[in-house]
Amino acid sequence: MRAAKVLYKDAEAGVITQHDDGSFTFRYHTLWIEDNSKPGISLTLPKTHQEYNSKTLFPFFYNMLPEGSNKQVVCKYNRIDRDDYFGLLMTVAKTDSIGAVRILKIDNT
């Protein structure tokens, strides 16, 4: 299992998790949901107390990934498998993302 913080404008909005079977969950923090001034991170992931579940990486997060030759360079340089979308997301979206959302790996050490 791997997990990462989902930041919106440098404030922690929730957590995305990849489970051992390859499925994903995304959960907003309760304080984020209860604060009416805080938006949902995406129109496809509106604020709710329910956890979102998916067999594949959610499209919102998938669309944050590099493509083509950029993806090849990032994967080679960071030794990430081309099909490891979550690993790629945690690598590139911590500092190099367009918009207000960033992804920070949670170390389980």
Order of alpha helices (4+ residues) and beta strands (2+ residues): beta-beta-beta-alpha-beta-alpha-alpha-alpha-beta
